[in-house]
Amino acid sequence: MAGTAADGGLTVRFWGVRGSIACADPAMMRYGGNTSCVEVRCGDRLIILDAGTGLKPLGEALAAMGAATGAPVEADLLLSHTHLDHVTGLPFFRPAFDPGNRLRLWAGHLYPIRRLREVLAGLMAPPLFPVPLDIFRAIIAYEDFRAGEELPLGGGIAVRTAPLNHPNGATGYRIAYGGRSVCYITDTEHREGQRDPAILDLAAGADLMIYDSTYTDAEYPLYRGWGHSTWEEGVRLAEAAGVGQLAIFHHDPNHDDSFMDGVATAAAQARPGTIVAREGLELTL
């Protein structure tokens, strides 16, 4: 079921942790095959990070909760970027079809050249998709901004952003509420031997950093320029930025559960407390 933070705190729940393409392989089910989607609860406010295939089960849980309570779904959906694996769940997000719901969709990598509504309308159009964006009945606002700006979410929620090193651009987020903070930093490629100053600033002192750990350092030379990082770089960044806990995220579609078990063991040895994100994992900060 969708998480809550009724005590006024900040909670994080993972609904999709895979990168690049969703995987139905039984050997990957323990960590999960859905692509990027993370639920963040700030008190009674709902923030969703990315709209990969994990958005569908989150939407089902939210719809069930709404049916049980009679309360509309109100959420801010913050997109890291609009590559397919991060938006393909949107046409299957049940709350978007209910006229009683209110959604705000945010993107920081398109403006001023493109607009988020335009890009999503192109996704949900022939010959790629059979029904248009206008099929949504919820009240939806499409908000474009420049990565690096702060977002005015209100309600005691502070959202800082930073540009990331990824083909076509991407945005990292830091959400702070009630004295706790979580950073969501995917998709990004590190510069070897350097720490990205924008990421260091964004993540400094955060309680939790969710980081693009698609590859290992050993694999990375084969994929240089693809726009992704490694779990070892995540450890180095977490140390340099004084992060409380690192969550390894955006798992490569070729990395099965056995491989990820090995990553989990090595990462926990390298930096105690480091975890590998898996579907269904919920953290209270």
MIMI-334843 format. One line per field, with one value per atom (N, C-alpha, C): atom name; x, y, z; residue number from 1. Coordinates in steps of 0.02 Angstrom, whole numbers. Layout:
REM residues N
site [CA ...]
east [X ...]
north [Y ...]
up [Z ...]
pos [NUM ...]
This chain:
REM residues 285
site [N CA C N CA C N CA C N CA C N CA C N CA C N CA C N CA C N CA C N CA C N CA C N CA C N CA C N CA C N CA C N CA C N CA C N CA C N CA C N CA C N CA C N CA C N CA C N CA C N CA C N CA C N CA C N CA C N CA C N CA C N CA C N CA C N CA C N CA C N CA C N CA C N CA C N CA C N CA C N CA C N CA C N CA C N CA C N CA C N CA C N CA C N CA C N CA C N CA C N CA C N CA C N CA C N CA C N CA C N CA C N CA C N CA C N CA C N CA C N CA C N CA C N CA C N CA C N CA C N CA C N CA C N CA C N CA C N CA C N CA C N CA C N CA C N CA C N CA C N CA C N CA C N CA C N CA C N CA C N CA C N CA C N CA C N CA C N CA C N CA C N CA C N CA C N CA C N CA C N CA C N CA C N CA C N CA C N CA C N CA C N CA C N CA C N CA C N CA C N CA C N CA C N CA C N CA C N CA C N CA C N CA C N CA C N CA C N CA C N CA C N CA C N CA C N CA C N CA C N CA C N CA C N CA C N CA C N CA C N CA C N CA C N CA C N CA C N CA C N CA C N CA C N CA C N CA C N CA C N CA C N CA C N CA C N CA C N CA C N CA C N CA C N CA C N CA C N CA C N CA C N CA C N CA C N CA C N CA C N CA C N CA C N CA C N CA C N CA C N CA C N CA C N CA C N CA C N CA C N CA C N CA C N CA C N CA C N CA C N CA C N CA C N CA C N CA C N CA C N CA C N CA C N CA C N CA C N CA C N CA C N CA C N CA C N CA C N CA C N CA C N CA C N CA C N CA C N CA C N CA C N CA C N CA C N CA C N CA C N CA C N CA C N CA C N CA C N CA C N CA C N CA C N CA C N CA C N CA C N CA C N CA C N CA C N CA C N CA C N CA C N CA C N CA C N CA C N CA C N CA C N CA C N CA C N CA C N CA C N CA C N CA C N CA C N CA C N CA C N CA C N CA C N CA C N CA C N CA C N CA C N CA C N CA C N CA C N CA C N CA C N CA C N CA C N CA C N CA C N CA C N CA C N CA C N CA C N CA C N CA C N CA C N CA C N CA C N CA C N CA C N CA C N CA C N CA C N CA C N CA C N CA C N CA C N CA C N CA C N CA C N CA C N CA C N CA C N CA C N CA C N CA C N CA C N CA C N CA C N CA C N CA C N CA C N CA C N CA C N CA C N CA C N CA C N CA C N CA C N CA C N CA C N CA C N CA C N CA C N CA C N CA C N CA C N CA C N CA C N CA C N CA C N CA C N CA C N CA C N CA C]
east [42 0 44 20 58 74 132 154 120 128 102 155 149 193 149 102 51 82 141 173 207 200 231 302 327 396 403 459 475 488 450 460 473 509 527 510 475 458 476 509 531 480 456 409 441 496 533 606 652 723 768 739 777 791 846 861 852 841 844 783 765 707 680 615 584 601 608 629 578 557 510 545 610 649 640 620 612 676 734 797 809 763 771 714 670 610 621 675 685 702 742 756 704 677 623 641 590 601 572 534 504 556 546 592 572 614 618 552 537 480 488 490 499 446 413 362 394 384 408 347 340 286 316 294 313 251 243 180 125 74 19 27 85 98 132 113 140 183 245 291 311 310 330 390 442 503 504 496 497 435 424 362 378 427 441 385 396 342 320 362 342 285 270 214 147 143 79 58 100 78 67 106 93 25 8 -57 -114 -106 -157 -167 -111 -116 -149 -132 -163 -237 -256 -327 -366 -337 -371 -378 -326 -330 -383 -386 -437 -507 -516 -582 -603 -555 -570 -584 -550 -556 -600 -611 -649 -608 -543 -501 -470 -466 -434 -359 -328 -255 -228 -183 -148 -74 -37 33 73 137 186 231 236 277 338 397 459 497 507 541 615 657 728 740 705 710 656 654 598 620 676 691 638 627 568 562 619 614 592 591 571 502 470 403 352 374 329 272 276 220 163 176 126 60 58 -7 -47 -17 -50 -60 -55 -61 -135 -168 -240 -264 -229 -253 -258 -222 -225 -292 -330 -394 -454 -443 -498 -504 -562 -568 -565 -570 -565 -494 -444 -375 -338 -285 -244 -171 -139 -69 -30 31 78 139 156 214 268 329 384 442 476 536 583 648 696 748 740 792 770 708 683 681 660 651 718 724 670 660 697 692 628 610 550 506 445 400 378 368 352 287 236 172 181 219 232 267 317 355 312 272 229 174 149 99 128 193 225 233 242 246 179 125 58 24 53 27 45 4 20 87 126 114 142 157 188 137 78 29 -41 -91 -156 -203 -190 -234 -193 -222 -184 -180 -136 -128 -193 -236 -298 -348 -332 -377 -376 -324 -321 -377 -410 -465 -449 -394 -373 -353 -353 -328 -252 -220 -147 -114 -63 -21 47 72 138 186 235 278 349 371 440 483 544 590 661 709 779 813 845 881 930 928 966 922 858 810 778 751 712 639 603 533 487 435 389 333 349 297 256 284 247 240 201 187 248 297 357 405 393 436 484 549 599 627 625 651 704 765 820 834 861 875 946 971 1036 1038 1073 1080 1127 1113 1154 1185 1239 1277 1247 1199 1164 1145 1147 1126 1055 1047 984 965 1008 996 956 965 927 934 891 888 891 933 935 894 866 822 846 837 844 780 747 684 697 681 692 625 613 550 559 537 539 608 658 726 761 729 758 762 806 814 833 809 826 847 900 923 910 886 872 915 967 1017 1026 986 986 955 976 1031 1089 1148 1206 1269 1316 1381 1435 1474 1528 1586 1628 1690 1746 1781 1829 1882 1892 1941 1918 1854 1827 1760 1742 1674 1637 1577 1536 1517 1539 1524 1450 1411 1339 1306 1328 1302 1325 1389 1414 1374 1359 1321 1249 1219 1150 1144 1192 1187 1217 1250 1288 1245 1266 1232 1163 1143 1077 1072 1012 1002 1005 980 979 996 1040 1054 1039 991 974 1015 1059 1108 1110 1118 1125 1188 1177 1232 1226 1212 1199 1255 1317 1374 1418 1467 1523 1581 1630 1690 1722 1721 1752 1714 1648 1608 1610 1619 1608 1645 1710 1744 1708 1668 1631 1572 1551 1490 1503 1565 1582 1543 1510 1471 1397 1377 1307 1264 1297 1259 1245 1283 1269 1332 1322 1377 1383 1422 1437 1422 1412 1400 1461 1520 1581 1586 1566 1566 1514 1458 1408 1437 1477 1510 1557 1597 1644 1607 1553 1514 1482 1454 1422 1472 1533 1585 1603 1613 1635 1581 1517 1462 1436 1462 1438 1366 1348 1280 1270 1210 1196 1195 1151 1144 1141 1174 1173 1127 1083 1040 1061 1085 1106 1043 1041 978 992 938 941 983 964 1003 1003 1060 1067 1021 987 941 976 1043 1080 1103 1089 1111 1054 1060 1007 1015 970 970 1036 1065 1129 1184 1185 1234 1224 1160 1145 1160 1154 1174 1249 1288 1360 1375 1338 1346 1328 1273 1251 1305 1335 1387 1448 1471 1530 1519 1460 1445 1440 1409 1403 1472 1517 1586 1623 1612 1646 1621 1555 1526 1469 1480 1427 1362 1307 1242 1216 1259 1238 1189 1136 1086 1076 1052 1030 954 930 858 823 765 724 651 611 540 508 468 433 470 535 573 548 534 512 559 580 626 594 600 578 639 643 702 692]
north [-59 0 62 116 177 198 227 244 306 317 377 403 466 496 535 500 532 567 547 578 643 664 727 720 658 647 641 612 603 529 499 429 422 369 355 282 269 201 191 136 122 79 103 67 42 71 49 67 20 32 13 -13 -37 21 18 68 41 86 74 38 -20 -56 -101 -107 -151 -223 -263 -333 -379 -430 -479 -545 -546 -606 -627 -689 -713 -705 -705 -698 -627 -581 -511 -487 -531 -510 -491 -516 -500 -426 -398 -327 -287 -317 -285 -269 -273 -262 -197 -160 -98 -41 4 61 117 167 217 248 241 275 270 327 330 376 351 389 422 487 523 555 543 573 624 685 739 757 727 734 705 745 720 738 765 784 726 716 663 692 669 685 620 618 559 578 538 549 499 525 489 445 432 399 339 298 235 186 123 74 63 81 77 123 173 218 182 129 93 62 20 -7 46 100 154 184 195 222 177 112 65 71 77 84 150 204 269 268 237 233 193 139 99 138 176 217 271 301 352 324 264 232 217 198 180 241 297 356 411 409 461 524 523 582 581 639 642 633 613 608 675 703 764 750 763 744 790 798 830 774 770 719 754 740 772 724 744 702 719 667 679 700 666 681 641 645 614 558 525 463 411 365 322 284 260 219 260 327 369 401 389 418 366 306 258 234 246 227 277 338 391 374 346 331 278 245 191 210 275 300 315 271 276 343 373 438 492 486 537 535 482 475 494 514 531 607 636 709 741 702 731 741 718 720 781 801 858 836 847 828 886 894 941 902 907 873 925 909 956 926 968 947 1006 995 1049 1045 997 987 1010 1032 1047 1121 1162 1234 1268 1315 1347 1319 1267 1241 1201 1161 1120 1133 1105 1109 1039 1028 961 935 976 953 932 969 954 886 874 812 752 758 702 691 745 737 699 709 673 599 584 514 479 513 483 507 486 506 452 444 396 416 368 296 262 301 273 250 282 266 279 238 242 296 323 375 436 496 558 578 626 653 680 706 737 686 622 573 577 608 617 664 648 688 724 706 743 814 858 925 921 933 924 989 1009 1066 1040 1066 1047 1105 1094 1148 1138 1186 1185 1233 1214 1257 1242 1280 1268 1232 1176 1140 1187 1187 1234 1280 1286 1327 1288 1325 1295 1293 1241 1232 1254 1293 1319 1270 1216 1168 1189 1230 1254 1200 1216 1168 1148 1192 1176 1129 1117 1073 1116 1103 1139 1091 1112 1070 1110 1086 1113 1066 1093 1053 1069 1023 1034 997 1025 990 931 877 817 804 766 751 690 702 648 670 626 646 675 733 770 804 799 834 794 808 777 822 810 852 809 830 799 840 808 841 829 879 872 896 851 867 869 925 934 950 916 926 904 944 925 910 943 933 873 839 780 794 757 770 707 705 650 680 652 673 617 636 588 609 569 589 532 534 487 524 517 482 530 508 553 512 541 509 549 515 549 563 608 623 590 544 502 544 527 562 628 646 709 697 741 741 799 787 839 890 953 1002 1015 1011 1021 967 905 850 855 872 880 932 987 1040 1018 984 963 911 866 810 824 880 892 882 834 822 790 767 737 673 658 597 535 543 487 513 479 495 433 440 387 403 357 374 323 349 309 266 201 154 98 117 68 17 41 -2 -11 -55 -59 -20 -3 30 -13 -79 -123 -122 -114 -113 -45 8 75 91 71 89 65 12 -12 34 76 116 190 210 280 321 374 416 398 345 324 362 399 441 413 362 330 323 306 304 234 230 166 169 110 111 134 118 141 217 248 321 349 313 333 334 283 281 340 354 410 476 485 547 552 497 498 517 491 508 582 606 675 725 706 752 743 695 685 660 617 590 539 536 487 417 404 337 341 294 289 232 245 194 185 125 108 97 127 134 129 120 119 59 -1 -61 -79 -99 -119 -179 -180 -235 -302 -302 -365 -391 -353 -372 -407 -473 -510 -507 -542 -539 -562 -614 -639 -587 -553 -500 -444 -424 -369 -388 -452 -474 -461 -475 -462 -388 -346 -273 -251 -279 -260 -276 -334 -355 -310 -299 -258 -185 -158 -89 -79 -127 -122 -127 -164 -167 -102 -74 -12 47 49 103 74 56 25 66 31 64 74 66 72 16 32 -18 -18 -75 -80 -72 -23 -12 -71 -88 -142 -121 -147 -130 -150 -103 -115 -91 -76 -52 17 26 90 111 175 203 264 269 327 366 429 469 510]
up [0 0 0 -28 -28 43 53 120 147 212 245 292 310 361 409 438 480 540 562 619 601 538 517 494 488 467 392 371 301 289 243 226 152 135 66 52 -4 -24 -97 -113 -181 -217 -275 -317 -381 -401 -460 -451 -459 -445 -504 -558 -615 -663 -700 -750 -820 -867 -939 -968 -941 -966 -910 -907 -857 -871 -819 -825 -791 -827 -799 -782 -783 -769 -696 -684 -614 -573 -605 -569 -545 -561 -540 -495 -475 -440 -368 -337 -266 -257 -304 -301 -341 -393 -430 -501 -545 -616 -643 -602 -626 -629 -677 -683 -636 -633 -579 -558 -493 -463 -387 -354 -281 -251 -200 -163 -102 -95 -36 -2 62 102 150 145 191 231 290 325 283 268 226 153 134 65 28 -34 -76 -132 -135 -190 -223 -288 -326 -368 -364 -403 -461 -520 -583 -595 -659 -682 -725 -702 -736 -725 -742 -737 -665 -617 -547 -529 -573 -560 -564 -604 -610 -544 -511 -447 -394 -394 -348 -361 -425 -442 -419 -426 -402 -327 -290 -217 -198 -233 -219 -235 -290 -308 -256 -232 -180 -116 -98 -38 -45 -105 -117 -114 -141 -139 -67 -26 43 86 73 116 87 21 -12 -24 -7 -16 -85 -118 -184 -179 -233 -236 -259 -219 -237 -231 -284 -285 -330 -312 -356 -383 -449 -483 -512 -483 -503 -549 -611 -659 -662 -659 -669 -741 -788 -859 -894 -960 -997 -1043 -1029 -1065 -1047 -1094 -1089 -1024 -997 -937 -876 -882 -826 -835 -892 -902 -927 -942 -975 -931 -866 -822 -822 -846 -841 -874 -935 -966 -928 -880 -842 -769 -753 -685 -671 -635 -625 -598 -549 -524 -577 -632 -685 -722 -714 -750 -708 -646 -600 -596 -616 -617 -549 -495 -428 -403 -441 -419 -447 -412 -433 -436 -492 -501 -530 -506 -536 -559 -623 -652 -665 -642 -646 -686 -726 -762 -768 -757 -758 -813 -859 -910 -980 -988 -1055 -1071 -1024 -1033 -1045 -1092 -1131 -1201 -1219 -1287 -1298 -1249 -1254 -1193 -1194 -1137 -1119 -1054 -1030 -1060 -1063 -1091 -1164 -1200 -1271 -1278 -1236 -1240 -1222 -1169 -1149 -1200 -1230 -1283 -1342 -1356 -1409 -1394 -1330 -1309 -1318 -1299 -1304 -1368 -1423 -1489 -1540 -1593 -1646 -1678 -1700 -1697 -1635 -1584 -1523 -1472 -1470 -1418 -1444 -1424 -1456 -1429 -1369 -1342 -1324 -1330 -1319 -1246 -1232 -1165 -1137 -1181 -1159 -1131 -1133 -1103 -1028 -999 -926 -905 -849 -824 -759 -728 -668 -686 -637 -647 -645 -702 -707 -729 -692 -711 -732 -787 -813 -801 -757 -733 -759 -799 -823 -781 -767 -731 -756 -733 -751 -693 -707 -655 -621 -555 -514 -475 -497 -461 -403 -355 -301 -323 -300 -320 -263 -279 -228 -211 -177 -160 -100 -56 2 55 107 160 200 205 243 206 142 102 61 68 29 -23 -86 -140 -179 -174 -214 -272 -325 -385 -411 -453 -484 -551 -600 -664 -657 -694 -692 -760 -760 -821 -855 -900 -934 -1004 -1054 -1121 -1121 -1152 -1157 -1091 -1040 -977 -928 -864 -810 -749 -700 -640 -577 -530 -464 -416 -365 -317 -245 -203 -131 -98 -63 -29 45 77 148 181 237 273 346 392 462 488 462 484 455 407 373 298 264 193 154 92 47 -20 -50 -116 -165 -224 -278 -337 -351 -400 -451 -502 -558 -617 -674 -705 -712 -694 -697 -709 -745 -757 -722 -681 -645 -693 -672 -707 -668 -700 -664 -628 -565 -524 -497 -510 -486 -451 -406 -377 -408 -431 -462 -409 -415 -363 -354 -408 -403 -360 -369 -330 -258 -247 -179 -141 -174 -141 -127 -176 -167 -111 -106 -60 9 18 79 141 184 247 243 183 176 217 243 280 235 174 126 57 21 -49 -91 -136 -184 -247 -267 -318 -375 -435 -496 -492 -480 -471 -523 -585 -638 -645 -643 -658 -596 -603 -557 -588 -547 -575 -629 -621 -670 -737 -734 -795 -829 -792 -817 -882 -892 -954 -1017 -1013 -1071 -1089 -1041 -1050 -1040 -1045 -1037 -1090 -1067 -1112 -1116 -1081 -1082 -1031 -986 -941 -873 -851 -787 -745 -681 -634 -603 -550 -518 -443 -413 -341 -302 -328 -294 -295 -350 -353 -304 -297 -247 -177 -161 -96 -88 -139 -135 -126 -163 -156 -87 -63 3 57 51 100 95 33 23 44 35 51 122 160 228 230 183 180 235 264 316 288 238 210 134 102 29 8 -40 -70 -143 -159 -227 -269 -329 -367 -441 -481 -554 -577 -554 -567 -641 -665 -735 -750 -807 -823 -833 -835 -839 -772 -719 -652 -616 -608 -575 -499 -463 -390 -360 -389 -364 -371 -428 -439 -388 -379 -333 -260 -243 -176 -166 -219 -215 -206 -243 -236 -165 -139 -72 -20 -26 22 16 -46 -56 -34 -50 -32 43 78 151 184 154 180 167 107 89 130 144 185 224 287 327 327 320 317 247 197 127 110 73 54 -21 -45 -115 -116 -153 -157 -189 -162 -191 -187 -231 -232 -165 -139 -77 -16 -22 35 56 120 147 202 199 248 281 345 383 405 385 399 463]
pos [1 1 1 2 2 2 3 3 3 4 4 4 5 5 5 6 6 6 7 7 7 8 8 8 9 9 9 10 10 10 11 11 11 12 12 12 13 13 13 14 14 14 15 15 15 16 16 16 17 17 17 18 18 18 19 19 19 20 20 20 21 21 21 22 22 22 23 23 23 24 24 24 25 25 25 26 26 26 27 27 27 28 28 28 29 29 29 30 30 30 31 31 31 32 32 32 33 33 33 34 34 34 35 35 35 36 36 36 37 37 37 38 38 38 39 39 39 40 40 40 41 41 41 42 42 42 43 43 43 44 44 44 45 45 45 46 46 46 47 47 47 48 48 48 49 49 49 50 50 50 51 51 51 52 52 52 53 53 53 54 54 54 55 55 55 56 56 56 57 57 57 58 58 58 59 59 59 60 60 60 61 61 61 62 62 62 63 63 63 64 64 64 65 65 65 66 66 66 67 67 67 68 68 68 69 69 69 70 70 70 71 71 71 72 72 72 73 73 73 74 74 74 75 75 75 76 76 76 77 77 77 78 78 78 79 79 79 80 80 80 81 81 81 82 82 82 83 83 83 84 84 84 85 85 85 86 86 86 87 87 87 88 88 88 89 89 89 90 90 90 91 91 91 92 92 92 93 93 93 94 94 94 95 95 95 96 96 96 97 97 97 98 98 98 99 99 99 100 100 100 101 101 101 102 102 102 103 103 103 104 104 104 105 105 105 106 106 106 107 107 107 108 108 108 109 109 109 110 110 110 111 111 111 112 112 112 113 113 113 114 114 114 115 115 115 116 116 116 117 117 117 118 118 118 119 119 119 120 120 120 121 121 121 122 122 122 123 123 123 124 124 124 125 125 125 126 126 126 127 127 127 128 128 128 129 129 129 130 130 130 131 131 131 132 132 132 133 133 133 134 134 134 135 135 135 136 136 136 137 137 137 138 138 138 139 139 139 140 140 140 141 141 141 142 142 142 143 143 143 144 144 144 145 145 145 146 146 146 147 147 147 148 148 148 149 149 149 150 150 150 151 151 151 152 152 152 153 153 153 154 154 154 155 155 155 156 156 156 157 157 157 158 158 158 159 159 159 160 160 160 161 161 161 162 162 162 163 163 163 164 164 164 165 165 165 166 166 166 167 167 167 168 168 168 169 169 169 170 170 170 171 171 171 172 172 172 173 173 173 174 174 174 175 175 175 176 176 176 177 177 177 178 178 178 179 179 179 180 180 180 181 181 181 182 182 182 183 183 183 184 184 184 185 185 185 186 186 186 187 187 187 188 188 188 189 189 189 190 190 190 191 191 191 192 192 192 193 193 193 194 194 194 195 195 195 196 196 196 197 197 197 198 198 198 199 199 199 200 200 200 201 201 201 202 202 202 203 203 203 204 204 204 205 205 205 206 206 206 207 207 207 208 208 208 209 209 209 210 210 210 211 211 211 212 212 212 213 213 213 214 214 214 215 215 215 216 216 216 217 217 217 218 218 218 219 219 219 220 220 220 221 221 221 222 222 222 223 223 223 224 224 224 225 225 225 226 226 226 227 227 227 228 228 228 229 229 229 230 230 230 231 231 231 232 232 232 233 233 233 234 234 234 235 235 235 236 236 236 237 237 237 238 238 238 239 239 239 240 240 240 241 241 241 242 242 242 243 243 243 244 244 244 245 245 245 246 246 246 247 247 247 248 248 248 249 249 249 250 250 250 251 251 251 252 252 252 253 253 253 254 254 254 255 255 255 256 256 256 257 257 257 258 258 258 259 259 259 260 260 260 261 261 261 262 262 262 263 263 263 264 264 264 265 265 265 266 266 266 267 267 267 268 268 268 269 269 269 270 270 270 271 271 271 272 272 272 273 273 273 274 274 274 275 275 275 276 276 276 277 277 277 278 278 278 279 279 279 280 280 280 281 281 281 282 282 282 283 283 283 284 284 284 285 285 285]
